Amino acid sequence: MRICYYGDDFTGSTDVLEALTIGGLRVILFMDIPSLALWEEQFSHYDGFGVAGVSRTMNPEEMEQTLRPALTALKAFQAPIIHYKICSTFDSSPVTGSIGKVIDLGREVFPEQRFTPLLAGSPVLNRYTIFGNHFTSQGTHILRLDRHPNMIQHPVTPMNEADLRVHLAEQTSCSIALLNVLDLELKGSMLKDRLNERLHAAPDILLFDVLTEEHLAKIGGLLAEENDKSPFFVVGSSGVEYALVSYLRQHGMLPMSSESMVANATDRLLVVSGSCSPATCAQIEWALAHGYAGIRVPAPLFFEEDAAKKMSNLLSEAERFLRDGKNVILYTALGPNDSSIEETQNLLRMSGKSLAASGERIGGLLGDMARELVQSLGLKRVVFAGGDTSGFAVKRMNMYALEMIAPIVSGGPLCRAYSHDERIDGLEVVLKGGQVGPPDFFGRVQRGQS
């Protein structure tokens, strides 16, 4: 086994699955941590596994209850690297999805290591960290994280600080050092000396800048050399996997190219979206302009006592379109300015619930709708869009694992579902984060085209 990871949301978990699979490793993503007996009996020939979680929506108390036993259980598998996967846009706050809380827990579960590595950058996803400040893309533009319109307006974890050290300092009292882009231009022993220099003051966390693929390869080497007392706990985006794969390839421990992976087209596509990002909005608008049937799922529906009856009406409408051979999109919002967002937030406040609770409520009911349609119509392929909602939706689908079939776009691979329900087993699934994919993404998923 080379790696175990725990994803803070489902879309990010498949992002890591993609990075490792394309890199030449065979990895499976479980919905819950497998027992050691199950792993040894059925999956011991795999190179590792992930666990898809929903901790990005949790408060620190919930993270304590969920992640401490989860990290302890993963440690028992004795993988060289145990990775807590975070969103590459660092979605977090002191009260929701706190990365600082995760690091605090990790330092208690893995007390042997001299520091906790933190890596957010991933050039393949257009995510970069430069002198501690984080950047991401909007179309062809690269913007500082606290200048990105969607991150500023995120309904649960808005970003108002691009310096990850400052942002993280609100979530943990741990000391933070930085290995910056100029340090990473050094080679060989000079880079190792600089690493030890940065660690001289014994910081609790070492943040890695990332600008280029070469930087990732160097970071992969530093992580690989540091884990001589495995398992080694690392926090970061899928950049962690890209770093390790790059290092392993450079040293002849992985093939230079993986076996070609292809996907066939499907006759009908169901898209279930709880996302309010501009990227998903553009994708829904593209689909509606290309003949997809769009069904809005009104925000109040998720909080009404007779929600089941109204859902039944929407399901009947969706079923009619699907039986006629049309692609269908069930969606809750069109972009960050959709009136349903404020309406949902007001309903949550009135019910005394946190804004983070919207993901579980909305995602769960969307998952119920998707399961009903798949089981009744024999659908073969479904897209779940929305980092905060898709995990809760998938949890209602009676799956126990996912394995990658083929890439579509970076961060949104096509996967095969494993389920004890024969109507769900073999279902092809894409989990799409809000920022992932071009406007024609859903068309690409239907065609199986990368």
N, C-alpha and C positions, 0 to 999 in steps of 0.2 A: 504494500500500500504506500502511495506517495503523498496523499493529501485527504483530509476531511475538511468540510466547510459548513458553516451555518449561515444562511442568508437572512438578512433582516426583512426582506420581502420576497415574493415569489418571482417577480420579473427579474430582479437582480440575481436570484438563484439560478435561473436559466441562462442568464448572461455568463455566469461562471461556468456552467455546464458547457456552453458553447466554446469558451476560451480553452478549456481543457480538452474537449473532444476534437476540435480542429487542430489542437496542438499534438494529437496523436495518442492521447490517453483514453482509456475506456472508463467512464464515470457514470454513475446513476444518481438521480436526485430523488430522495425520499421525502414524503410528507411528514414523517416523524422519525426520530432516531431509531434505527434498526437494532435489534438485539445482537449481541456478539454471535449467538448461535445461528441466527438467520443469515448474518453476513458470511460466516464460515461455511455454512451448508450450501448457500445458493449464489453468493456473489464474491467469493474470495479471489476469483480470477480477475476481478476488476481492479483498476489502479487506485480507486478511491470512491468517495461518495459525498454528496451534499445533503443538507436538510433544509427544506424551505420553511422559513418562519415568517412571522408577522410582527416582529419586535419593533419595527420602525414606527408602529402606531401605539406602542406601549408607554406607560409612564414608568418612572424608575422603580416603583414598588412591584409592578407587574414584571418588569425585566428581572428584578431580583428573584422572584418566584419561578420564572421560566428559564432564564439563561444560566443561572448558577448550576442547576442540575444538568442542563443541556451541555454546557462546557465540560463538566465533570465526566459525563457519559462519553463525550467525544474523546477526551483524553485517554480513556481506557482502550481505545483502538490503537494507540501508539503510532499514529501516522507521524512522519517527520514534520509536517506542517499542519497546523490546525488554524483555519482561517475564519474569522468572523467577517462576513461580507457586508459592506455598507454600500449605500447608493453612491455613485460616482459624482453626484452633485451634493454630497455630504448632508443630505436631508436629516436634520436633527435639531433638538433644542433641549434645554435643561428639563423640560417636563414631558417631552414626547420623543421617543426614539433616541435617547441620549447616548451618543457614542462615548462620552466620558464615563457614563455608568458602566458600559460594557468593558471599557479598559480597566476600570476599578475592579470589576469582577474577575477579569482575566488575570490581573496581577495576583489575585488571591488564589485562583485555581492553578495558576502556573507560576509559582513563586521562584522557580529555579533560574529563570532567564534574567539577564542583566538589564534588559529594556524591552518595551513593547513597540515593535515597528508599526508605523502608520503610513499607508500609501493610498492616496486618493486618485492620482492621475492615471489616465488610460488613453494614450494617443489615438488608438483605434476608434474610440468613442468621442474623440475631440474634447477630452478632459485633460487639463494641464495644471500643474502646480509650479509656480515660479517665485522663488524667495518667500515661500510660505503662503502666497496668495493663489487662490484657485480660480480657474477660468473654464468656461464651457462655450459651446457654439450655439448660435441662432442662425440657421441657414449657413451662409458662407462667412459670417462674421464670428469672431471670437470675442466674448465679453467676460469681464470680471464677474464673478458669481453674484455679487451684490448689485450688479447693473443689468442682470439678465431679467427681462420682464416677467417671465413665468416664475422664476425663483423668488423674486420680490413679492409676487402675489400668491405664492403657494398657500392654499387654504389652511394647512395645518402647521407647517414648519417654514415660514417665510425667512429668506436669507437676507440679513442686513449687514453682513460682515464677510469679506472675502478672505481675510487672513485667517487661515484655519487654526492657527495657534490662539488667536484672540477668541474666535468662535468656540473652540474646545475648552478654553479656560473658564467659560461660564458653566461647564458641565462637569468638571473635575478639578481637584486641587493638585493633580499630578504635574510635575515639571515637564516641560516640552523643549526639546532641542531640534535643530534642523540640519539635515544634510542637503545643501542647496545645489542649484544647477551648476555652479562653478566648481563645487567639490566633485560633482559627478563627471566633469570633464577630465579629471585626473585618471590615471591608469595604474593597474597593477598594485604594487606595494604602496605607492603614493596615495591611492584611494583608501587602502586599508588603514594607513597611518592617519589619514584625515578622519576616517570613521572613528578610530580610537580617540582622536583629539576631541571630536564632538561628544564622545561618551565619557570624557575625562571627569566631568563634573557629575557623573552618574545621574543623568536625567531619567525620569520614569518612562518617557515616550520619546521616540525619535521619528520625526516627520520627514519623509523623503519628498523632495521636489521631483517632478517628472516633466520633461519637455519632449524627449525623443525616444524612439524605440531602443536606441543604444543605451540610454539611461536605464530603461527597464531591464535590459540584459545585465547591466552592472549591479543593479539592485537585487536581481535574482541570485547572482553570485554571492553577494553579501549575506542574503538570507540563508542560502544553502550552507554557507560556511559557518553561520552562527548557530545552526540547529544541531550541533554535535551532541547536545544533550536533549534529544528529541523527547516528546513532541514540543514544537516551538509555536507559540501563539502569536498570530499576526492579525492586525485589523486593517481593512482596506477594501477598495473596489476590486473589480475583476483585473485591474492592473497587477495585482498580486500574482494571479495565474499567468498572465502574459509575461511577467517578469521571470517566473520559474520555468515556464516552457522555453523561453528564449535562452535561458542559461543551460537547461538540459540539452537543448539542440546543439548549442555551441560546443558542448563537451561530449557529443556523440552518444548521449543517453536517450535520445528520441530520434526517430526518422526525420529527415529534412522536410518531407511532405507527407501528409496523411492521405489515406484512401479517399477517393472522390465520393462525396455524399450528394445524392440527388433526391428530389421530391417530385412526385407526379402532381398533376392538376387534380382538383376535386370538383364535383358537379355543383355543389352548393356550399356556401360559407356562411356561418353564423358568427357575427361579431358582437361581443358583449362589452360595453364601455362604461366604466365609472370614472373615466379620466376627464379632467377639465383643462388639460394643457393645450396651448395653441397648436402644437404638432398634431395631436389627436384630432383637434377641431378641423384642421386642414385635411386630414385623412378621411374624416366622416364626410366632409363637404365634397371631396373628390369622389367618394363612393356613391353618394346620393346623385351626383351629376352623371354617374356611369351606370345607372339602373338599379342600384341597391335599394331595397325597401327600408326606410328609416322609421323606427318606432321609438318615440320619446317615452321614457319611463319617468313620470313626474315625481319631483322630490317629495311632495307630501305623502305619496303612496307608501313610502318606507316607514311612516310613523302613524298611519291610520289603522284603526281596529279592524276594518274590513279590507285590509290590504290583499288578503288571499283572493277575495272575490274579484277585485279590480285587476290583480295580476292574471287571473284566469282569463279575463277579457283580452288583455294584451297578448297572452300566450296563444289564444285562439287566432288572433290577427296574425301573429308571427308564423304560426303553423300553416295558415292558409297561404301566405306568401311562399313559404318553403316548399309546400306541396306543389305549388305552381312552378317550382324550379328557380325561384328568385333567391338572391343573396339577401340576408337580413342583418340590420344593425339595430340592436337595442342599446340606447344611449341615454345618459342622464343629463348631459350638459354639452354645450358647444362653446368651448373655450373658457378662459378665466373670468370673463365678464358676464357669463350667463346668469340670468336672474335666479336660476334654481340654486346657485351656490349660496347666496345670501339667505334665500328662503330656507334651505337646509340648515344653515348655521343658526338661524332664528329658532327653528323647531328644536334643535338640539339644546339651545339655551333654555327654552321654555320647559323642556323635559328634565333639565338639570344635568345633562350629560356633556362631556367634553367634546370639542370639535373632532378629536381623533376618533371618537366613537362612530363617526359617519362611515368610515371605511368598513367596519365590521357590519353595520346595519345594511348599508347599500350593497356591499360586495356579497353578503350572504344571500340576500334576496335575488340578486342578479344570478348568483350561482344556482339557486333553486330553479329559476326560469330556464337557464341553460341546460340543466340536467333533465328537466321535463322534456325539452325539445329534442335532445339527443336520444333519450330513451324511447320516445314515441315515434320519431321519424328516422332513426338509424343514421343520423348525421355522422360524417366522417372527420370533419375538421372544424375547429372553433378557435377564435381569437378572443383572448381576454385582455382588455386595455385598461391600464391604470395601476400605478404602483401601490397605492393605498387600498385599493379595492379588489384587485385580481386574486390576491392570496386568499381572502375570505371567500371569494367566489369558487375558486378551485377546491377549497376544503369541503364544499357541498357536492362535489362531483364524484365522490366515492372512489377516488384514485389513491394508490399508495406509493406510486413512484412515476418518474418521467425519465426518458432517455432520448438524447438528441437524434433526430433523423437527418436533418440537413440545415445549413444556414439559409436565412432569407436576407436579413440585414444584420449588421453587428448589433448585438444586444437583444435580438428577437428571433431566436432559432425555432424551427419546427421540431416538435417533440412527440414521442409516442407515450401514451398513458398506459400504466399497468393498473389493473383493477380486478377485484374478485367478482365484479358485476360484468358479465359477458357483453352487456350492451355498452359499457364504458371502456372495457379493455380493448386496447388498440386504437382508441380515439386519438386523432392528431391534434395537437394543441400548440398554440403560440401564446406566450405571455409577453405583453408589450408594455414597457414603461412609457410614461407620458411623453418623454422627450425623444423616444426612439422612432426612427423610420421616416422616409420621404412621404409626400402626399399620396402616392399610389401604393402605399404599403399593403393595404388589404387586397388589392388586385394581385400583387406579387405573391401573397400568401395563397390565394386561390389557385394561381398558376403553378405554385411551387417553384418560383423563379427567384434566384438571388440577384 
